[in-house]
Amino acid sequence: MENENVEWIECPRDAMQGLSWFIPTAQKIEYLNSLIGVGFDVLDFGSFVSPKAIPQLRDTAEVLRQLTLNDQTKLLSIVANVRGAEDACEFDEIAYLGFPFSISETFQQRNTNSSIESSLLTVESIQNLCERHRKELVVYISMAFGNPYGDEWNEEIAVGWTQKIASLGVNTIAMSDTVGLAHPSDVKRIFDAVIPSLPNVKIGAHLHASADNWKSKVTAAWDSGCRRFDSAMKGYGGCPMAEDVLVGNLASENFLQFLHERKVKSNIDTTKFAKALMMASAVFQEPLAT
C-alpha cells in the first residue's frame, strides 16, 4: 500500500438536497448512522439554510440529535450566511462548517443572494465565529473550473480568490466542479496552480462527474497533488441552484475503486460500505404516488 494520507468526505447532504420529494427524518437518521460506521473522515450530513431554499434539509437539527458519533468521522454542515453559521455553532457535535463561495458572480447571486465581494466579508465573519467556537471553516470554491453563465474564468482568478480566502485564516479550501463541466485538463490546470500557491492550506476536490469521465477527473486532481476528496454513494446529487439538469457527485464506490487500483490505504470498512451502498438505493428511490 502507498503511504498516502487521504482525507475522504462523504456527502449525503449534497446527494439529498436537490430531490423533489422529502426523505423521512427517521430514514435519514438510519442512513447517516450507517455512513458514520463506514470510516469516512468527514460526513457532510446537513445544512443550516433557509427551509424555503432547501426544504429537504429542514430537519437537520432534529437529525443531528439522533446521530451516533465516533472518533473517526467528523461532522460537517453547510451554511449560506452568518445566521446559519451561528445556528450550526450551537452544536458541539459539528466539527466543520462549509461555505459555498463562487468565483462566478452569477452563481454567487443564485446560490447565496449576494455578490462575490460581499461573500468574502461573510467568509471573514464565519471564520471569526469558527475560531470562537473551536470549529474549522471549509470554503468551497464553486464554479472553480469554469461556469455556464459566460462569467470570466481562468486559473489566475481561481488562485486570486483562494489566496484572499486563505489570508483570512481559512485552512481548508475545496475546488468544486459545481455543474460537472470541467475537462480533466481544467482540473489539472487549477490544482497545478492553486496547490503550490498555498502550501499551508489543505486543497480539496469536490467533483461532479458522470460514469464516463469521473476517473479522468479524479486522476487529474490526484496527480496534481490533491489528497482531499468529496464523494456520495452511487453518485447521487447536484446543486439545485445551478441548472435544471443536475450532474451527480463523484460516486463513492468509484473512488474506493480508484484507491484500490492505486494501492492507497484507507480507513474504510468495506463490509459496512457495502451495507450503506445498498441502503442508499432505498433512500434515494422516489416513492410511488398514492
N, C-alpha and C positions, 0 to 999 in steps of 0.2 A: 504494500500500500504506500502511496505517496504521502509524505509528511506535509499535508496541507491543512490550514485552519479555515475551513469553510463555514460560513455563517448562513443558515438556511431559515428563511422566513416563510411560513405557510400563511396564506391569505384568504381564509374563508369569508372575511368581510367583503373583500373585493369580489369574490365569487357570488355572494348573495345580493349585493346592493342593487343590482340592476334588474332583478327578477320582477315580473309583473304580478306575482302572487306572493302572499305573506307566508313565510315558513313559521309554523307554530313555535312558540318560545320553548316549549319542552323539547321539541325536536332539535332546535338549535343547541340547547344545553347538552343534550346527549352527544351530538356530533362534535361539538367543540371539546368536550371532555375526552372523547375518543382521540382527537387530534393531539391533545395535550400529552397523552400517553405515548405518542409515536416517537418523540425525541427531537422534535424541531427546536431550534434555538429560540425562535420568537414566533408567537402566534398573533397575527393581525386579526383580532377577534371581533371588533365592532367599531362604532364611531359615535362621537357626541356631536351630532349635527342636527339641523332642523328636521323634525319628523315630516314636515311638509316636503322638504327636498328629497330625503331618503326615508320613506316610510318603513322600508324593510328593517331598518335598524333602530326603530323607536324603542325597542325593548332592551337595548344594550346594557343599561344599568341593572335591570332585573336578571338578565342572563349572567352578568358578571358575578352576582352574588351567589350563584349556584355552580360555579366552576370549581373543579378540584385541581388545585395548583400543585406544582412540584418545583424542585430547584433547577431542573433542566430547561424548561420552557418559560420564557418571559412573555408578558402580555404587552401588546401594542394597540393603541386606539387612535383612529384618525380624528382630527379636529379640523374645522374650517375657519375658525376665528378665535378670538381671545375668550369669549364666553364659553365656547366648547372646551377650550383648554382648562379653564377654571373648573368646569364640571368634572373633567377627567382627573384633574389633580386631587379631587376629593377622595379618590380611591387609591389606597396604598398598594393594591394588587397590580396596578398598572405601572410598568417599568418605563415604557416608551410612549411618547406622543408623536404621531406622524402628521405633518402638514404638507398639503399639495401646493407647490409653488411653480407656477407655469412660466416658461420663458416665451410663451405665445400670449400676447396681450388679449387676443380674442378669447382664448380658452380660460385665462385667469378670470375674466369677467363672467364667463359662463359658469365656471366652477365655484368661485367664491364671491362673485359680485363685487370685485374690487380690481383696481389696477395693479400692475406689477410693482410699481414704486410703493403703493400703499401696502401691498402684501409683504414687502420687505420690512416695513415697520411692524406688521403683525408678527412676523418671524421673530423680530427682536423682543417684542412683548412676551411671546410664548416661551422663548428661550429664557427670559428672566424668570418666568413662572416655573419652568422646569428646574432651574437652578435652586429656587427657593424650596421646591417640593421634592428635591432629590430624584428627579426623573431625567430621562435623556430625550432630546428632541431629534427626530429623524425628518429631514426635509426631502420630499420627493420632487425632483425637477421634472414636472410634467412637460410633455412635448419636447423632451431633451434631444430627440433625434429628428426633429422636423415636425411640421404641422400641416393640416389640410386646409388651412384658412388663408394661406398666402402671406402670413406674417414673416418678417425677415428672420432667417435662422442660419447659423453656421457655428463651427466649434468655438470661435472666439467669443460669441455671445454666450454659449453654454459655460465656457470656462469663466468668463467675467462674472456671471451671476453666482456660480458656485463659490467663487472666491469671496464675493461680497457676503454670502451667507456664512461661509466658514469664519469670516472676520468677526462675526457676532458670537462666536464660541460654539457653533454647531459642529459636532464631531462626526456625524453620520449623514451622508447625502446619497440618495438613491436616484440614479438616472432612469427615467421612465419613458418607455415606448408606449405612450398612452393609447394610441389608436392602432398600434401594430403596423405602422407603415415603414419602419426603419429597415433599410437594407443592411446586411451584415457589414458591409464596408462603412456605413454610417456608424454602426455600433463600435467598430474598431477605431474609427477616427475620434469619436468622442472620448472613449476610455483612454486611448493613447494620449489625448490632450489633457484630460481632467486629472487622471491619477498622478502623473508626475508633478502637476502644478500644485497639488495639495497632499504632500507626503504624510502629513499628520492627521489626515481626515480619512475615515472609512468610506469608500465609494462603492455603492451597491448597484445592482441591476434589477429593475422592475420591468420585465419584458412581457409584452403581449404578442403572442405568436400563434401561428397555425401549425397543423401537423406537418406541413412540408417545409417550414422554414425555422422551426424552433431550434434545431440543432446547430444550424449555421450561426444563428444569433448568439446562442449560449457560447459556442466555441469562440466567436469573435470577442466577446466580453472576457471570457476566461483567459484566452491567450494574451489579452492586453493587461492582465493582472487583476481583474475583478474576482473577489472571493466572497462576495455577499450577494445572495440571490433570493428573490421572491418567487413563489410559485403558488398554484392552487390545484387541489385534487381534480383530475380529469380536465384541467384547463378551463374550468368554468370561470365566467366573469367578464369584466369590461366596464368601462366608465360610462354611466348613463348620461353624464353631462357632455360627452364628447360628440358622438354621432349616433344616428339612428341604428346603425348596424354595429353591434358590439364585437370586438375582436377579443377572444379569450386570453386568459393568462397562460404563461408557461405552465404546462401540466407537471405536477409534482412527480408523477410516475416516470415522465420523460427525463426529468432532472436526476432522479435516482438512477436511471439507466446511464445517464451521462457520467455520473460519479463512478459508477461501477466500471464503465469502459475505461475511464481514466485511472482506475485503481486508486481512487481517493477515498479515504476512510471517513465515515460519518457516524453520528450517534443514533442513527435511525434503527428502530426495532422493526424489522421487515414484516414480522407477523402482525404487529399492531398496525403497521402501514397498510397492509392488505385488507385488514378489517375496516379501517377508516375509508379506504378507497371504495369498498363495497357499500358502506353506509352513505357515501356521497351520492351514489346512484339514486338512492331513495330520497335523500334530502332535496336534490335538485330536479326531481321529476315533477313536472306540473300536475297538480291534482286534476282528476276528471271532473268536468262540470256536472252538477247535480240538478 
